[in-house]
Amino acid sequence: MKKAALVLVLIFCSMSLLAQSNLMTSSSKSGEIALAPNRIGVSGSMISGYVLSYQRNFDPWAVKFTGFYYYFKDGTGTKNSNLPNPLYNYDHQGSYGSFGVEIKYYAFKSKYVNLYPLMGGSYWINDDNSPTYIYPSSQYLVQSKNRTFNLGAGVGLELIAGKYIAFNFDVGFVYSNTQQTKDEYQQNNVYKPVDTEGISFGPAVGGGINFVW
């Protein structure tokens, strides 16, 4: 985890320095362009999460927040006294969501195109409590919890379309760590816990549309 974080920080810093040095001449020739302070919209990123987003600019830096949470529940709610814990029932319920943040540095700004390196992270939730019926006389409850932490860095392109609309496209690398816990409570009171961990490091993409003001 520490090695991956160090690599991503180095990627972000090197991209910032490279973009700033390569684009400084072009930026000075074209004149300084001020960024609109706010952006709100819809985005999806393997680094910082998905759905709703809000970005606050502190020119030339910016901080972007993303978030989404959905909870569902359906079923009869009938309790089964044979289960080890009486709080478990036959409702199907769960939740999905992600919460993330990005830090951007606008190394190049113009009227229609902005370029920036970025670094960010996100926390993903995927829970499911699902009753399963195999036969009329055999029933068990499966409870699974997934927690994923992502940390990444990359570069992005922002296109300004009109006065109030902006599109962004990002590419980079992401470190991902997923912790999964799965519990099975069978009707014969057999308890089967399963804990797994998945770690990966690879390419990442993202994109979004924002209202600018």
C-alpha positions, 0 to 999 in steps of 0.5 A: 500500500505504501509503495503504491501510494509513493509511486502514484505521488511520484507520477502526479508530481512528475506529470505536474512538473512536465506539464508546467514546463512544457506548456508554460510558453504556450500559456504565456503567449495565449494570455492568462485564462481565469477558471470559473470557480465552480463545476457541478455535474455527473462523472465516472472515474476508476480513481475517484468514483462516480455519479454526482460531482462538485469541483471547487477551483482555487486557480490553478488548483482544484478539488473535486468531490464525488459521491453516490449512495443507494440503499434498497430493501424488499421482502416479507420480513419474516423472521426465522428462529432457526437462524443463529441471530434472530435479527436476520430475516428474509428481507433482501437488502443492500447498499451501493455507493462510492465517495471520492476526491481529486486534486487537480493542477491546471498546468495549461488553460485556454478558452476552449481546452484545459490540461491538468495532472490529477491525483485522487482516491475513493471508497466503494461500498457494495453490500448485499444481504440475500436470502436464498431458497434452494428447496422448500425445506432448505433455506439459508441467508448470505450476507456479503460486504465489499469495501474497495479503496482506490488511489490513483494519478493521471492526466486530464483534458477539459473541453469547454463547450459554450459558456456553461458546459464542460466535458472532461476525459482522464487517463492514468493509473490506479491502485485498488484494494478490495476487502470482501466478507461473506457470511452464510447462515444455514438453516442447520445453524452452520456458520461459514465465514469467508474473508478475501482480499484482492489487490491490483494496479493498472490503467484507469479512465474517467470522464464527465459532464459539468455545469460551469459557473 
